[in-house]
Amino acid sequence: MAGSAEIFVFKDALIVLGTAAIVAPVVHRLKISPILGFLVVGALLGPYGLGQLAEHSRAIDWLTVTGEKQIAFIADLGIVFLLFFIGMELSIRRLITMRRLVFGLGGLQVCLTALLISLGALWLGEPPAAALIIGACLALSSTAIVMELLSGQRRMMSTTGRTSFAILLAQDLAVVPLLFLISALGGNSEGSVVQGVMIALVEAVIAVGVIAVVGRVVLKPLFRLAAGTDNPEFFMAATLLIAVGSGVIASAAGLSMALGAFIAGLLLAETEYRRAVEAMIDPFRGLLLGVFFFSVGMHIDLGFIWREPLIVAGGFLAMIVAKTVLLTPLCRLFGVPWSTSIETSLLLAPGGEFAFIGIGLATQFRLVDAGVAAGVLAVVSLTMGTLPFVALAARRIHKHLDMEAPSRPSSTLLPPDDHTKRVIVVGHGRVGQLVCDLLDKHQIAYLATDKDVALVERWHNLGRPIYYGDASNPIYLQRCGIDEAAGVIVTIDTAVVDDVVRAVRARRPDVMIVARAHDARHARHLYTLDVTDTVPETIEASLQLAESALVGLGVPMGLVIASIHERRETVRRELQSAAGTTSLLTEQIRHARQTARRDWKTKS
């Protein structure tokens, strides 16, 4: 019997590990967020799902999590590390750089949304303290899911990505006073809400100050000592000690463990050990967060959703509509285009993981009724589960609005209509900026264009001829002078590059188009679209690596450069041959390259 009892202790842990090892990779292959996989499996195999039938069937008992306390410790660690990771993302330097959107747009979103939802909860009969907590928790979005969606689409540097990231940073910062607020109201249940808020602010200042001072004194010496051993095990131990130790200290002071870990991560982000710590804990990050979301799924009351489908559906629609309608004009107020404003608002309209933390903590303090908490969390879980579909609809709306109004966000950023012969540079990220720098150096007239409003305004104010707009729109291209353009250089590396090339070729079949490609496969595809030339990043990186290695090994520089050029031409011919396209202009460029190389060899 003792052996059987021990097996059942490890059974729940095996189910969670099985979810991480089997279910998560499967849903990832289906292009669904693994986080949603953990949520769904947690809900199905938890005490509110099939776990209700565990006592009637031994087989079901083996397949469900019946001992919730057995994984509670691991789930708590997941929450601690979730806040620790977020703290490391929130470096002071990053906050200062994005202060306008973070503290302006993000701060307004959190405050106004929390106020609106709190008033709604008050109208439905909730006590002031409960209404305030529900409003604050539902004002927050899912940092983990939204960031994963945008990162998977390679859109973190887009206007939508930057705006969403700034608002999510503000929301992550709001978690700190929220946890203080719940702790203060829970410890002073007889006092007023205003009194609880004031106590929370005072405790926040004192506690953060103490932990920050202690962290400054201890953090660097500890990591310097661990790094000096050149042993990754000691470095890992120091990382765990800081993350968990800060949480334990905060808990001993009557605060949340997650809050202590958050402050530790924030302090660590300012040190030179940040990247090493991220690399050290990254393999465990997904698993710990997966366990956390599994435990979140376990607390989703499927029975409540089944019994009250109208209430859950009504709450779902009310939450999505209210947050979208509120955030969209706020984004416009800060100069974000309409299309991006609507997409960002829809992405951030669903609830987030902090609702489960905050409302769960409030339920423990008996600030929120258990039945009300079940209903609220059911609505939050439904919004999180449908977030990928909401994001898909938001993306389509964004593209549709962009096609209708590509250049309206700022009348001062309209391209000139003077029919001057220029090179058009599409995209002004790190690659586009370097291209423009070289065009400036060689005194070649050009015009740059990008869809990131903040980036365009910054460089336009610095004197660069850059303008906002969608280069895949034929009308906008005509405004940029495509009819007189000497060439088009496409530096963006997204699916939009196809639309840009097609739009340019439809207007100017003869113009030179040089496009950036990700790899050889992408380059072949671009050649089929009749680009003049393309530069695959992976191949160029390999050639530059080989060049540095050969020079370092003592091969004469002239021979190295000649062989690298020959290899580049061979690769280019192979790609063009595979694509089945070789234009006259491409042949002329190749002939010019060969002539220049012969002249260079003669001079050498």
DALIN-V719211 format. One record per backbone hydrogen bond with DSSP energy under -0.5 kcal/mol. NH is the residue of the N-H (numbers start at 0). CO is the residue of the C=O. E is the energy in kcal/mol with one decimal. If there is no record, write none. Layout:
# DALIN-V719211
nh=NH co=CO e=E
nh=NH co=CO e=E
This chain:
# DALIN-V719211
nh=4 co=0 e=-2.6
nh=5 co=1 e=-2.2
nh=6 co=2 e=-2.0
nh=7 co=3 e=-2.0
nh=8 co=4 e=-1.4
nh=9 co=5 e=-1.5
nh=10 co=6 e=-1.4
nh=11 co=7 e=-0.8
nh=12 co=8 e=-0.5
nh=13 co=9 e=-2.2
nh=14 co=10 e=-1.8
nh=15 co=11 e=-1.9
nh=16 co=12 e=-2.4
nh=17 co=13 e=-2.6
nh=18 co=14 e=-2.0
nh=19 co=15 e=-2.0
nh=20 co=16 e=-2.5
nh=21 co=17 e=-2.5
nh=22 co=17 e=-1.0
nh=23 co=18 e=-2.8
nh=25 co=21 e=-1.6
nh=26 co=22 e=-2.5
nh=27 co=23 e=-1.9
nh=28 co=24 e=-2.0
nh=29 co=25 e=-1.4
nh=30 co=27 e=-1.6
nh=31 co=26 e=-2.8
nh=35 co=32 e=-0.8
nh=36 co=32 e=-1.3
nh=37 co=33 e=-2.3
nh=38 co=34 e=-2.2
nh=39 co=35 e=-2.7
nh=40 co=36 e=-2.5
nh=41 co=37 e=-2.4
nh=42 co=38 e=-2.2
nh=43 co=39 e=-2.5
nh=44 co=40 e=-2.8
nh=45 co=41 e=-0.8
nh=47 co=297 e=-0.5
nh=48 co=45 e=-1.3
nh=49 co=43 e=-3.4
nh=50 co=45 e=-1.9
nh=51 co=48 e=-1.6
nh=52 co=49 e=-2.1
nh=53 co=50 e=-1.1
nh=55 co=52 e=-1.4
nh=56 co=52 e=-0.7
nh=56 co=53 e=-0.9
nh=60 co=56 e=-1.9
nh=61 co=57 e=-1.8
nh=62 co=58 e=-1.0
nh=63 co=59 e=-0.7
nh=63 co=60 e=-0.6
nh=64 co=44 e=-2.8
nh=65 co=63 e=-1.0
nh=67 co=65 e=-1.1
nh=69 co=66 e=-2.0
nh=70 co=66 e=-0.6
nh=70 co=67 e=-1.0
nh=71 co=67 e=-0.6
nh=72 co=68 e=-0.7
nh=74 co=70 e=-2.6
nh=75 co=71 e=-2.6
nh=76 co=72 e=-2.0
nh=77 co=73 e=-2.0
nh=78 co=74 e=-2.1
nh=79 co=75 e=-2.5
nh=80 co=76 e=-2.7
nh=81 co=77 e=-2.1
nh=82 co=78 e=-2.1
nh=83 co=79 e=-1.8
nh=84 co=80 e=-2.9
nh=85 co=81 e=-2.0
nh=86 co=82 e=-2.3
nh=87 co=83 e=-1.7
nh=88 co=84 e=-1.4
nh=89 co=85 e=-1.4
nh=90 co=88 e=-1.4
nh=94 co=90 e=-2.1
nh=95 co=91 e=-2.2
nh=96 co=92 e=-2.1
nh=97 co=93 e=-2.0
nh=98 co=95 e=-1.2
nh=101 co=97 e=-3.0
nh=102 co=98 e=-2.0
nh=103 co=98 e=-0.8
nh=103 co=99 e=-0.9
nh=104 co=99 e=-1.1
nh=105 co=100 e=-3.2
nh=106 co=101 e=-0.8
nh=107 co=103 e=-2.1
nh=108 co=104 e=-2.3
nh=109 co=105 e=-2.3
nh=110 co=106 e=-2.3
nh=111 co=107 e=-2.7
nh=112 co=108 e=-2.0
nh=113 co=109 e=-2.3
nh=114 co=110 e=-2.2
nh=115 co=111 e=-2.6
nh=116 co=112 e=-2.5
nh=117 co=113 e=-2.2
nh=118 co=114 e=-2.3
nh=119 co=115 e=-1.8
nh=120 co=116 e=-2.4
nh=121 co=117 e=-2.5
nh=122 co=118 e=-2.3
nh=123 co=119 e=-1.4
nh=124 co=121 e=-1.7
nh=125 co=120 e=-2.4
nh=130 co=126 e=-3.0
nh=131 co=127 e=-2.4
nh=132 co=128 e=-2.1
nh=133 co=129 e=-2.7
nh=134 co=130 e=-2.6
nh=135 co=131 e=-2.4
nh=136 co=132 e=-2.5
nh=137 co=133 e=-2.5
nh=138 co=134 e=-1.1
nh=139 co=136 e=-0.9
nh=141 co=350 e=-0.6
nh=142 co=140 e=-1.1
nh=145 co=141 e=-2.3
nh=146 co=142 e=-2.2
nh=147 co=143 e=-1.6
nh=148 co=144 e=-2.4
nh=149 co=145 e=-2.5
nh=150 co=146 e=-2.4
nh=151 co=147 e=-2.4
nh=152 co=148 e=-1.4
nh=153 co=150 e=-1.3
nh=154 co=149 e=-2.7
nh=157 co=154 e=-1.1
nh=160 co=154 e=-0.6
nh=161 co=157 e=-2.8
nh=162 co=158 e=-2.5
nh=163 co=159 e=-2.7
nh=164 co=160 e=-2.4
nh=165 co=161 e=-2.3
nh=166 co=162 e=-2.1
nh=167 co=163 e=-2.6
nh=168 co=164 e=-2.2
nh=169 co=165 e=-1.8
nh=170 co=166 e=-2.2
nh=171 co=167 e=-2.6
nh=172 co=168 e=-2.2
nh=173 co=169 e=-1.8
nh=174 co=170 e=-0.8
nh=174 co=171 e=-0.7
nh=175 co=171 e=-0.5
nh=175 co=172 e=-1.0
nh=176 co=172 e=-0.7
nh=177 co=173 e=-1.8
nh=178 co=174 e=-2.6
nh=179 co=175 e=-2.0
nh=180 co=176 e=-2.7
nh=181 co=177 e=-2.4
nh=182 co=178 e=-2.3
nh=183 co=179 e=-2.9
nh=184 co=180 e=-2.9
nh=185 co=181 e=-2.4
nh=186 co=182 e=-1.8
nh=187 co=183 e=-1.1
nh=188 co=185 e=-0.5
nh=190 co=187 e=-1.4
nh=195 co=191 e=-2.2
nh=196 co=192 e=-2.5
nh=197 co=193 e=-2.4
nh=198 co=194 e=-2.5
nh=199 co=195 e=-2.4
nh=200 co=196 e=-2.3
nh=201 co=197 e=-2.4
nh=202 co=198 e=-2.8
nh=203 co=199 e=-2.3
nh=204 co=200 e=-2.3
nh=205 co=201 e=-2.2
nh=206 co=202 e=-3.0
nh=207 co=203 e=-2.6
nh=208 co=204 e=-2.0
nh=209 co=205 e=-2.4
nh=210 co=206 e=-2.7
nh=211 co=207 e=-2.6
nh=212 co=208 e=-2.3
nh=213 co=209 e=-2.5
nh=214 co=210 e=-2.7
nh=215 co=211 e=-2.4
nh=216 co=212 e=-1.7
nh=217 co=213 e=-2.4
nh=218 co=214 e=-2.9
nh=221 co=217 e=-2.2
nh=222 co=218 e=-2.2
nh=223 co=219 e=-2.7
nh=224 co=220 e=-2.2
nh=225 co=221 e=-2.2
nh=226 co=222 e=-2.9
nh=227 co=223 e=-1.7
nh=228 co=224 e=-0.6
nh=228 co=225 e=-0.8
nh=229 co=226 e=-1.3
nh=230 co=225 e=-0.7
nh=233 co=230 e=-0.7
nh=234 co=230 e=-1.6
nh=235 co=231 e=-2.3
nh=236 co=232 e=-2.2
nh=237 co=233 e=-2.3
nh=238 co=234 e=-2.0
nh=239 co=235 e=-2.6
nh=240 co=236 e=-2.4
nh=241 co=237 e=-2.2
nh=242 co=238 e=-2.5
nh=243 co=239 e=-2.6
nh=244 co=239 e=-0.6
nh=244 co=240 e=-1.8
nh=245 co=241 e=-1.9
nh=246 co=242 e=-1.3
nh=247 co=243 e=-2.5
nh=248 co=244 e=-2.4
nh=249 co=245 e=-2.3
nh=250 co=246 e=-2.4
nh=251 co=247 e=-2.5
nh=252 co=248 e=-1.2
nh=253 co=250 e=-1.7
nh=254 co=249 e=-2.8
nh=259 co=255 e=-1.6
nh=260 co=256 e=-2.2
nh=261 co=257 e=-2.2
nh=262 co=258 e=-2.1
nh=263 co=259 e=-2.0
nh=264 co=260 e=-2.4
nh=265 co=261 e=-2.2
nh=266 co=262 e=-2.3
nh=267 co=263 e=-2.4
nh=268 co=264 e=-1.7
nh=269 co=266 e=-1.1
nh=270 co=267 e=-1.8
nh=273 co=270 e=-1.1
nh=276 co=272 e=-2.3
nh=277 co=273 e=-2.5
nh=278 co=274 e=-2.4
nh=279 co=275 e=-1.9
nh=280 co=276 e=-2.4
nh=281 co=277 e=-1.4
nh=283 co=280 e=-1.0
nh=284 co=280 e=-1.2
nh=284 co=281 e=-0.6
nh=285 co=281 e=-0.8
nh=287 co=283 e=-2.6
nh=288 co=284 e=-2.7
nh=289 co=285 e=-2.2
nh=290 co=286 e=-2.4
nh=291 co=287 e=-2.0
nh=292 co=288 e=-2.6
nh=293 co=289 e=-2.3
nh=294 co=290 e=-2.4
nh=295 co=291 e=-2.0
nh=296 co=292 e=-2.5
nh=297 co=293 e=-1.8
nh=298 co=294 e=-0.8
nh=298 co=295 e=-1.1
nh=299 co=296 e=-1.6
nh=300 co=298 e=-0.6
nh=301 co=299 e=-1.3
nh=304 co=300 e=-1.6
nh=305 co=301 e=-2.2
nh=306 co=302 e=-2.6
nh=307 co=303 e=-2.8
nh=311 co=307 e=-2.1
nh=312 co=308 e=-2.7
nh=313 co=309 e=-2.8
nh=314 co=310 e=-2.6
nh=315 co=311 e=-2.4
nh=316 co=312 e=-2.5
nh=317 co=313 e=-2.6
nh=318 co=314 e=-2.3
nh=319 co=315 e=-2.2
nh=320 co=316 e=-2.7
nh=321 co=317 e=-2.5
nh=322 co=318 e=-2.1
nh=323 co=319 e=-1.9
nh=324 co=320 e=-2.9
nh=325 co=321 e=-1.8
nh=326 co=322 e=-2.3
nh=327 co=323 e=-2.3
nh=328 co=324 e=-0.7
nh=329 co=325 e=-0.8
nh=330 co=326 e=-2.5
nh=331 co=327 e=-2.0
nh=332 co=328 e=-2.1
nh=333 co=329 e=-1.0
nh=333 co=330 e=-0.7
nh=334 co=331 e=-1.9
nh=335 co=330 e=-2.3
nh=340 co=336 e=-2.8
nh=341 co=337 e=-2.5
nh=342 co=338 e=-2.1
nh=343 co=339 e=-2.9
nh=344 co=340 e=-2.2
nh=345 co=341 e=-2.2
nh=346 co=342 e=-2.3
nh=347 co=343 e=-2.0
nh=348 co=344 e=-0.7
nh=349 co=345 e=-0.6
nh=354 co=351 e=-1.3
nh=355 co=352 e=-0.8
nh=356 co=352 e=-1.2
nh=357 co=353 e=-3.3
nh=358 co=354 e=-2.3
nh=359 co=355 e=-1.2
nh=360 co=356 e=-2.3
nh=361 co=357 e=-2.4
nh=362 co=358 e=-2.2
nh=363 co=359 e=-1.7
nh=364 co=360 e=-1.6
nh=365 co=362 e=-1.1
nh=366 co=361 e=-3.0
nh=367 co=361 e=-0.9
nh=372 co=368 e=-2.8
nh=373 co=369 e=-2.1
nh=374 co=370 e=-1.8
nh=375 co=371 e=-2.7
nh=376 co=372 e=-2.7
nh=377 co=373 e=-1.7
nh=378 co=374 e=-1.9
nh=379 co=375 e=-2.4
nh=380 co=376 e=-2.7
nh=381 co=377 e=-1.9
nh=382 co=378 e=-2.2
nh=383 co=379 e=-2.4
nh=384 co=380 e=-2.4
nh=385 co=381 e=-1.5
nh=386 co=383 e=-1.0
nh=388 co=385 e=-0.5
nh=389 co=385 e=-2.3
nh=390 co=386 e=-3.0
nh=391 co=387 e=-1.7
nh=392 co=388 e=-2.2
nh=393 co=389 e=-2.5
nh=394 co=390 e=-2.3
nh=395 co=391 e=-1.8
nh=396 co=392 e=-2.2
nh=397 co=393 e=-2.4
nh=398 co=394 e=-2.2
nh=399 co=395 e=-2.3
nh=400 co=396 e=-2.5
nh=401 co=397 e=-2.1
nh=402 co=398 e=-1.9
nh=403 co=399 e=-1.4
nh=404 co=400 e=-2.4
nh=407 co=404 e=-0.6
nh=412 co=409 e=-1.7
nh=413 co=410 e=-0.8
nh=421 co=419 e=-0.7
nh=422 co=444 e=-1.9
nh=423 co=486 e=-2.6
nh=424 co=422 e=-0.6
nh=424 co=446 e=-2.7
nh=425 co=423 e=-0.7
nh=425 co=488 e=-2.9
nh=426 co=424 e=-0.7
nh=426 co=448 e=-3.3
nh=432 co=428 e=-2.5
nh=433 co=429 e=-1.4
nh=434 co=430 e=-2.3
nh=435 co=431 e=-2.4
nh=436 co=432 e=-2.2
nh=437 co=433 e=-2.0
nh=438 co=434 e=-2.2
nh=439 co=435 e=-2.5
nh=440 co=436 e=-2.1
nh=441 co=437 e=-2.0
nh=442 co=439 e=-1.3
nh=443 co=438 e=-2.7
nh=444 co=442 e=-0.5
nh=446 co=422 e=-2.7
nh=447 co=464 e=-2.7
nh=448 co=424 e=-2.2
nh=449 co=466 e=-1.8
nh=452 co=450 e=-0.9
nh=455 co=451 e=-2.6
nh=456 co=452 e=-2.8
nh=457 co=453 e=-2.1
nh=458 co=454 e=-2.3
nh=459 co=455 e=-2.6
nh=460 co=456 e=-2.1
nh=461 co=457 e=-0.8
nh=462 co=459 e=-1.4
nh=463 co=458 e=-2.2
nh=465 co=463 e=-2.4
nh=466 co=447 e=-2.0
nh=467 co=412 e=-1.0
nh=468 co=449 e=-1.5
nh=470 co=468 e=-0.7
nh=472 co=469 e=-1.9
nh=473 co=471 e=-0.6
nh=476 co=472 e=-2.4
nh=477 co=473 e=-2.2
nh=478 co=474 e=-1.9
nh=479 co=475 e=-1.8
nh=480 co=477 e=-1.1
nh=481 co=476 e=-1.8
nh=483 co=480 e=-1.0
nh=484 co=480 e=-0.9
nh=485 co=421 e=-2.7
nh=486 co=421 e=-0.8
nh=487 co=511 e=-2.7
nh=488 co=423 e=-2.9
nh=489 co=487 e=-0.6
nh=489 co=513 e=-2.6
nh=490 co=425 e=-2.7
nh=490 co=488 e=-0.7
nh=491 co=425 e=-0.6
nh=496 co=493 e=-1.4
nh=497 co=494 e=-1.0
nh=498 co=494 e=-0.6
nh=499 co=495 e=-2.1
nh=500 co=496 e=-2.5
nh=501 co=497 e=-2.5
nh=502 co=498 e=-2.2
nh=503 co=499 e=-2.4
nh=504 co=500 e=-2.8
nh=505 co=501 e=-2.2
nh=506 co=502 e=-1.1
nh=507 co=503 e=-3.4
nh=510 co=507 e=-0.8
nh=511 co=485 e=-0.5
nh=513 co=487 e=-2.5
nh=514 co=512 e=-0.5
nh=514 co=532 e=-2.2
nh=515 co=489 e=-2.6
nh=516 co=534 e=-2.3
nh=522 co=518 e=-2.2
nh=523 co=519 e=-2.6
nh=524 co=520 e=-1.9
nh=525 co=521 e=-2.1
nh=526 co=522 e=-2.2
nh=527 co=523 e=-1.5
nh=528 co=524 e=-0.7
nh=528 co=525 e=-0.7
nh=529 co=526 e=-1.7
nh=530 co=525 e=-1.3
nh=531 co=512 e=-1.4
nh=532 co=512 e=-2.0
nh=534 co=514 e=-1.9
nh=535 co=533 e=-0.6
nh=536 co=516 e=-2.5
nh=537 co=517 e=-1.6
nh=539 co=535 e=-2.4
nh=540 co=536 e=-2.5
nh=541 co=537 e=-1.7
nh=542 co=538 e=-2.5
nh=543 co=539 e=-2.5
nh=544 co=540 e=-2.1
nh=545 co=541 e=-2.5
nh=546 co=542 e=-2.4
nh=547 co=543 e=-2.3
nh=548 co=544 e=-2.2
nh=549 co=545 e=-2.7
nh=550 co=546 e=-2.2
nh=551 co=547 e=-2.2
nh=552 co=548 e=-1.5
nh=553 co=550 e=-1.4
nh=554 co=549 e=-2.2
nh=559 co=555 e=-2.2
nh=560 co=556 e=-2.7
nh=561 co=557 e=-2.2
nh=562 co=558 e=-2.6
nh=563 co=559 e=-2.5
nh=564 co=560 e=-2.4
nh=565 co=561 e=-2.4
nh=566 co=562 e=-2.5
nh=567 co=563 e=-2.4
nh=568 co=564 e=-2.3
nh=569 co=565 e=-2.3
nh=570 co=566 e=-2.6
nh=571 co=567 e=-2.3
nh=572 co=568 e=-2.6
nh=573 co=569 e=-2.4
nh=574 co=570 e=-2.4
nh=575 co=571 e=-2.5
nh=576 co=572 e=-2.9
nh=577 co=573 e=-2.5
nh=578 co=574 e=-1.9
nh=579 co=575 e=-1.2
nh=580 co=575 e=-1.8
nh=586 co=582 e=-1.9
nh=587 co=583 e=-2.2
nh=588 co=584 e=-2.1
nh=589 co=585 e=-2.3
nh=590 co=586 e=-2.6
nh=591 co=587 e=-2.2
nh=592 co=588 e=-2.2
nh=593 co=589 e=-2.4
nh=594 co=590 e=-2.3
nh=595 co=591 e=-2.3
nh=596 co=592 e=-2.4
nh=597 co=593 e=-2.2
nh=598 co=594 e=-2.4
nh=599 co=595 e=-2.1
nh=600 co=596 e=-2.3
nh=601 co=597 e=-2.4
nh=602 co=598 e=-2.3
nh=603 co=599 e=-2.0
